[in-house]
Amino acid sequence: MWFAALSPGYAEPCFRVLLQRLLEGDRHVARLLAGNPSSDEPPRFVRARLYRYRFTSRRELRVTGDWWSRSLVGEFEPPVSLRRAAR
């Protein structure tokens, strides 16, 4: 999904289908993600947030073990339900 942040207009059709399939509970699409916070049922709402990533410094890496640091930029897609995603 990283490409969606680089070119939202280009990614929009695919991204909308992804959201719709997640809301429908498509197990093949759900497996593309790290986990399903909704357990066995499809989510009622989904949203997408946009983050800015940067490499951590050597010191940060030593202290935290994290290679990346991220900060929230804002909403990429506000919460949508199955009814709104199908439009």
Backbone hydrogen bonds, N-H to C=O, Kabsch-Sander energy under -0.5 kcal/mol:
donor,donor_aa,acceptor,acceptor_aa,energy
4,A,1,M,-1.3
5,A,1,M,-0.7
5,A,2,W,-0.7
6,L,2,W,-0.9
7,S,3,F,-1.9
11,A,7,S,-2.2
12,E,8,P,-1.6
15,F,11,A,-2.8
16,R,12,E,-2.8
17,V,13,P,-1.6
18,L,14,C,-2.3
19,L,15,F,-2.4
20,Q,16,R,-2.4
21,R,17,V,-2.8
22,L,18,L,-2.2
23,L,19,L,-2.3
24,E,20,Q,-1.8
25,G,21,R,-0.7
25,G,22,L,-0.9
26,D,21,R,-2.5
30,A,26,D,-2.4
31,R,27,R,-1.6
32,L,29,V,-1.6
33,L,30,A,-1.4
39,S,36,N,-1.4
41,E,38,S,-1.5
46,V,80,V,-1.8
48,A,77,E,-2.4
50,L,74,G,-3.3
51,Y,49,R,-0.5
52,R,71,S,-2.9
53,Y,51,Y,-0.5
54,R,69,S,-2.1
56,T,67,W,-2.3
61,L,57,S,-2.6
62,R,58,R,-2.4
63,V,59,R,-2.6
64,T,60,E,-3.1
65,G,60,E,-0.7
65,G,61,L,-1.9
66,D,60,E,-0.5
69,S,54,R,-2.6
71,S,52,R,-2.0
73,V,50,L,-3.0
74,G,50,L,-1.5
76,F,48,A,-2.8
77,E,48,A,-2.3
80,V,46,V,-2.6
85,A,81,S,-2.5
86,A,82,L,-1.4
87,R,84,R,-1.0
